[in-house]
Amino acid sequence: MTRPWPILALLAVAGALPVVVGCQDYGLAEAPDPHDLVECEFEVVGDEDSPWELYTCNPFFPPPLHGGWDAAGIGGYDILVVDVLGTPLYQMWYGGGDTELEMDPETKIDHIGYAVSTNGVDWERHEGNPVLSPSGGQAFDAIKTYNPTVWFDEDAALYHMWYAADGTTAGTQIGHATSVDGLSWEKDPMNPVIGVDEMDATVFTAFTPGDVVADDDGLLHMFYGGLMQVSFTETQYAIGHATSHDGSTWNMHDGQAILQGNAGHWDSKVAAFPDVFIHEDEYYMFYVGSQSVANQGNYYFVDDAHLGYASSSDAIHWTRETPDAPLPLEYVNPAYPRVYYVYGRLHIWFTDRFESTMPDDSKRDLAWLNFGLIDW
């Protein structure tokens, strides 16, 4: 999952941010223990044989305390891990605004910012944030741009971002933008790349990007989330799949969900916020599941959520690896899992509300989960 990158290009991306690389923080001769790179400890969650370790200083990326465009809430985000002379550098694009309820058109998670880190938990926000904002007017993204997913095309040395967008008339659609440095973005003239026109060919009534990965042939696979009407009275969150050669034109295939509610189980009503990686020719998807999705008038709200994962050999047909119970974590309402191998270990970032930290507003902040034993 790491991507090689010239060090000068990475320093240019970081700009004036204090990025430290080399053996000062990481040993290049051999992979260090992740526990030695961060200030706080990890603690095992689940039973004594559980391989899951939770970072004890969660949340590590809260809204800033002294105001700003992202002072009131952190929303959807994406993380890329790039390799600098054997040292990982973490890049993050994240949504910021007034509240964590991105599904409500009245909320203000409406801009996207950028941050970098050398260890995955200590982040430096870019001084020029936000880096992507609504277009205004009558554009498809006139009101909100949020929930980004970013992929780097090594051959073209170009970043691609897909983001959720709300305008004045249609529901949530997916936009696309490109950048040479991850900071200055040019929106695709074909936007929205997945929107109202595609809804007629699918079972979904709204779209938001989950993750985009490239297979060995360079074909892009998008795993998106969306609302799906399963009956006259029941709506679910489900996950769909599309492919593209350029990031702008997408083949929606048959428009059916590839992962949806599993009746009678912990994820019976919701399968959402997918993150996918490829390991030894197998696809793995981490996702949010729930037995609860409630209509709050002008949006649908997911509550009592948990994290689980599934696997697939073709990106279409998925087998739940956690069918009977989610991952054994204590959390309030997690979302947006992001997964990477770093130094031979699986690392999962996710958001949660952390009510014990901020009881008044219950905003989402980023947290970190470390999967210690790799045995797929």
N, C-alpha and C positions, 0 to 999 in steps of 0.2 A: 504493500500500500504506500510505502514511501516513494518519493519521486526525486531523481537527481536534479540538481539545479546549480548553476555556477554561483559561487559565493558573492561575486560583485552584483549579480542580478538580484539576489536576495537582500543585500544591504540596500540596494536602490529601492526595492519594494518597501523596506522598513523605514526608509527616509531617515528622519532625525531620531527615530526611536532607539533606545539603548539596547540593541541586540548583541548579546554576548555569544560567540561561537568558539569552538575549539576545546582544548582539554581543560580549560579553566572550570567548566561546569560538567563536562562529560569526558570519560576516558575513551580514547579512540581505539586503543589496542584491543579492548574487550568490552562487551556490553555491561554497563554498571547495573546495580540493583536499583530499580525505580524508587525504592524507599529512601535511598541515599541522596536523591536529587530534589527532594521537597522538604518543606519545614515540618510538616505534621506526619503523624503515623497513619497507617492503614489498619483497619480492624476487620477480622473475618466476620461475614454475615451469613446467617443460616446455621446449619449444624456444624459440628467440629470438623467434618470432612469436606465442608464447602470450599470450593476454590475461589469464591468471590470475596474481594476485600473492598471495603468502602473507605474513602478518604475522610479522615476525622475532622478536617477543617472545611468541609462543605457547609455552606456554599462558598466557592472561591471567586465567583465573578458576579457580585451584586451590583445593582444600580449605584452610580456615584452618590456620595452623601451630600454633596454641595451643589446640587442642581445640574442642569444641562439637558440636552435633547433626550437622553436615555435615563434620566434620573428617577423616573417613576415605574419602570418595568423593563425586563429583558424578555424578548420573545424568541421566535425560531432563529436558528443559527446554523452555520456549517463550519467544520474545521478541516483544513488540509495540513498534512505533515510532510514537510519537504526535507531532503537530506543535504546537509552542508558538510562535506568532508567527514562523513560518518557521524555527524551530529544532527539530531532532529531539530528543526525549527517549526513551530506551530503557528499557523495563520488562521484567524477566525473572522468571519463575517456574521454579524448578528443584528437582529431587529431590536429597536428600542422605542419606548413610548410611555403612555400613561397607565396602561393596564395589561395584564397577561391574556385577556380574552380576545385573541386574534380573530375569532369567528364573528364577533360583534362589529357591524359596520360603523358603529358610533365610537369605537375605541381608537386610540391614537398610537398604536404600534405601527408607525407609518414610514419609518426611515431605516436604513441599513448602515451600520458602522463597521469598523475594521479594528482588529487588535492583533498583537503578536506576543509570543511567549517562547522561552527556551526550555521550559519544563512541563508545560501543559496546564499549570495552575496559577502561575504568576503572570498576569497579562498586562500589557501596556496598550492603552487605547491610542489610536491615531489622532494626532492633534487637529487634523482637518476633517474629522467626522461631522456629519454622516457622509458616506461615499456614494450612496444611491438614495434618491428621494422621489416622491410622486411627481408626475408631469403636470398636474393641474389641468384646468380647462375641462374638455370633454373626453380626455384620453382614457383608455382602458385602465390605466393606473393613476387616474387623476387624484385619488384620495389616499391610497395606501400602497406602499411597497414593503414587503416583509417576507419572513420565512425563506431565506436564500439557501440554495445549494450550489456549490461551486466545484467545477472540474477544470484541471489544467491540462491543456493540449501540449505535450512536450514537443511534438514535431513542429508545430506552428508557434511555440512559445507564447501561447495566448490563454488567458483565463476565460472561462465561460461561466456565467451566473444565470440560473433560472430562479425566478422569484414569484411569490404570490402577489396578486395585484387586485385592488378594488377600485372601481370607477363609479360613475354616477348612475348608470343604468343597469348593467349586467351584474351577475354574481362574480365570485372570485375566479380569476383566470390566471394563466401562467405567462409571465414575460421572460424575455431573454436579453442579456447584455454581454458584451465582451470587453476585455481590458488587457493591456500589455503589462500592467504593473499591479493589478489588483486593487487600485485606488481610483483611477479615472475610468469610468464606465461609459460605453456607447450602447444605447438601447437599440435593439434589432428593429429595422423598419418593417419587418413582417409581424411584429407584435400585435396581439397576443399570439404566441406560438401554439398554445393549447387553450382554447376558450370556447365561446358560445358555439362556433361552427362545429367543434368536435363533440359537444354535448349531445347533438342529435345522433351521433354514431356510437354512443356509449350508454352505459346504465347510470352514469354519474350526472349530477346536477350542479356540481361545483368542483373546481380543481385546485390543488395546492401541491407544489413540488415536494417530493420526499428526498430522493437521492438520484444521482446520475453516475453511472459507471460505464467504462468502455471495456468490451471483451477483447480477446486476442486479435480479432480481425478489425478492430477499430470501430465497431458498431457501438453507438451509444444506447444505453438502456436507461430509461427513466422509470422510476417507481414513484407514482404519485398517489396522494390521498384524495379522497373526495366523498361527498355525500351521495348515498345510494338509497333510492326508495324501494324497499323490498316488499311493501304492501301498501294499501291505501292509508293505513294508520301507522306504519312503522318505517322509520328512517334509520340507517346505519352509516357509520364511517367504514369505508373499505379501501383497499389498495388496488390500483390498476397499473398497467405496464404499457409502455410505448417505446419505439425505437426510432433512431435518426442517424443519418450520416453527417449532418452538419450542425445540429443543435437547433435549427430553425424549423425545419419541416419534419413532422413526426407522424409515424405510422401507428395508428391506434389499434391495429389488428381487429379483433372482434368486439372490442370495447367492453369486455366483461371484467369483473373483479378477479384478480389472481389470489387474493386473500381477503376473506370477509368473516363475519361473525361465526363463531364455532358454537352452535347451539348446546346449551347445558354446561358450558365451561366458563372459565374466568374471562374470556375474551368474546363472549357471545354476541355483544352488540357493537363492538368497536375493534377494528384493526386499522391503525393509523400511524403517521409519522415514521415511515420506514427508512432505515439506513441499511445499505447493502454493500458487502465486499465479496471479493472472489478469492478463494483459497484452494489451491490444488484442484482447479477446474470445477469447483463447487461454489454455488452462490449461497451466501448466508445473509439473512435479513433479521435485524433487530427491529422490533416494533412496539407500539403502545397498544394495549388491549384493555377492555373494560366491559362490564355488564350493564353499564349505565350510559345512556345518551338522552338528554332532556331538551325539549323544545322550550327555549326561553323567550319566545315571541318573534324576534327577528334574527335569532341565531340558535345553533344547537350546541349544547354544553356537555362535555365529557367529564365525568366525575369518577372517583374511586378507580383510577387507572393503575396499571402495572406494566412491567416490561417483560417481554418474551422474545423468542427467536425461532426462526424456521430455516429450512435448507431446500435447495433445488439444484438440479443438474442442468436445467434449461432456462431458468429465469421466469418460467411460466407456471409450472406445476410445483407447488410447495408442500413440504411436510413439516408440520409443527414439531419442534424439538422440545417444547414446553407445553404440551396439550392440556395437562391436568392441573398445572400450577405454574404461576409466573416465577420470575427470578426471586429468590428469597431476600428481598430488601424491605427495609422500613422506610417508606416515603409517603408523601401526602397525595400528590397527583402528578407523576412524572410525565415528561414528554420529550420529544426530539432527541432520541439516542443517537450518538455519533461514535463510530467504532473504528479503531486503528490498531494494527500491530506496531508496537514500538519496543525495540530491544527484546524481541521474542516473547512479548507478553501482549495480551489483548487488553486494550484500554477503552472504556466506555465513558463518554461524557453525556449528561442528560440535564434537563431542567426540572426544577420542582418548585413548590411554593414556599417551603421553609417557613411555615406559620410560627414556629417557635422563635425564629429570628425576627420576623416582621409580622406581628399578630394583627396589626391594623389593616394593612392592605393585601397581605398574602401574595406578594409578587413572586414571579418566577426568577430564580437565579441558577447559574450553572453549578453542577456537581460532578464528581469524578468517581468512577468505579473501576477497580483494577482486577482483571481476571488473571489469577496467578498461574494456573496450570493450563497449558495448551494441549488439548487432547481431542482433536476433531475427528 
